[in-house]
Amino acid sequence: MRATMRRAIIVLIALAVGLGTRASSAAKAISVDTWMSVYMGPVKVGYQHVTVARDTSEGECAYRLCEMRATAIRTQGVTHRATYTDTLFLDAGLRPLSGVSEKIDDGVTTLTSARFFSDRVECTQTTGEQTVTKVIAIPQGADLSVRPAYLAGRLAPSAGESISAYGLDFSKMAFFHNELRAVERRPIIYRGANQSALIVRYGDNEQDMTDWRLDTGEIIRTEIPRLGTQLVATTSKDALAEVALGDLGKVEADKPIPDPSHARDLSLRLTGVPDKGFAISDSRQSAEFDSKELSVTYRIHAAPFDPRKSATLPIRRRGLATWLQPGKGIESNDRNIAAQARSIVGSEKSAYEAARKLTAWVHDNVKQVREASAEPSAVAVLKDRAGLCRHNAVLYAALARAVGIPTRLASGIMYDGSAFAFHTWAESWVGQWVAMDPTFGGDLVDATHVKLLQGGVEDLSSIARVIGRLRAEILDPTRQTPPAPAHQDPGR
């Protein structure tokens, strides 16, 4: 699940590029110096520092806007560190003239520079020895001063008002478009005084965010509900205080589970679950959400599938078409993916046996690594033959869909011998939905795999809402299956 963690870090960049409001010229000198602590759930993982100050270093330049974010997250014994520093040089009307961005992600540095013209932006991006240049047309009617004006505390939409905002994403070298919606005002007590906060919601196609903004223009809180992440205004001392690197990838249980790879039945209660969206019931597990305790009781029965009940390929059952189509990160229509899938499956017509072959192939041919890209792509995994559980799952899903097996992703937790860990696997419809785990292989996905989310890549990012929050209580002993024969991979 480090990929999900990293995704949470990357999305924090959107806090910068997702802000906007109406532009105006500055009536007086602007000075901003804001510190915020970054939290995932209750755990502090870093800080953000935003400054706006006078600058006359470059011709027309009147202001320099600098945003710096640093995070450190420990998962499964590995610490992932990322630092992002974006600097924009602005004219007196707060329109960007030029900018530079430095991203250091686990020691890999990416430098991006941009020069703004009336109709375009010219960008150059360098990572290692690779340099890419790109010219981007400024969208017609876009006012690029809106984001700096918002960050500078000069303008905000009125309650009930919606404002279009454009900005440049340095990392992607592309423009984005957001709608800022000032939904309401709320009375609050901040630093011992009664104040009013304007609630501003905005976002992109993947993430919705909410700002709590004072009448002074100061943003005192930013929430990213889908990722369980929030930024809270604080002092520089508190923001820079050392992050306690607890392992966010672990979910502690009140008692151990012996021989988890052979567990057939498991009952447990998870506390710290924010809503019933994580209480998924199907033929493999039942889930009961308790809204008062914010907990879910799961009862999992891992039963082997009877191969005689397998559907025949290709599957064209009504209602399953979604899980046969290519999707984000699951490029089942890619020529190389399709060719590899046909090579693995051969003339096999049993959907279940074909799924077993694909699972075994991914397990045997994709090397498990400690770090991998935050955005999994089946095409990239097939090429690199390396990844984490999430990467294995998207490759398997793409291969399965390519040969006509409806397949979706599943995200949740599994017991690793000492605690539960966040994990991603897949489910294929082969006559019924059957769990398939290409990371560990084997014919039976054990009962310690507890599903919290299901769907496509874009549906799994909500797992970040429970990272660092969950605790597990084992309700009854697990029932075990006999050990697998020596020629099979038992799954751990």
JONORUR-V792952 format. One record per helix or strand of 2 or more residues. SS is the DSSP state (h for helix, s for strand). FROM is the first residue (numbers start at 1). TO is the last residue. Records with the same first field share a line. If there is no record, write none. Layout:
BEGIN
SS: FROM-TO  FROM-TO
END
This chain:
BEGIN
h: 2-11  14-17  146-151  225-227  236-240  260-262  276-278  307-309  321-324  335-345  351-365  378-384  389-402  457-459  461-465
s: 32-40  43-54  63-75  78-90  96-105  108-116  120-127  130-137  162-169  174-190  193-203  208-214  219-224  229-234  250-251  263-271  285-290  295-301  367-368  386-387  407-415  420-429  433-436  450-455  471-480
END
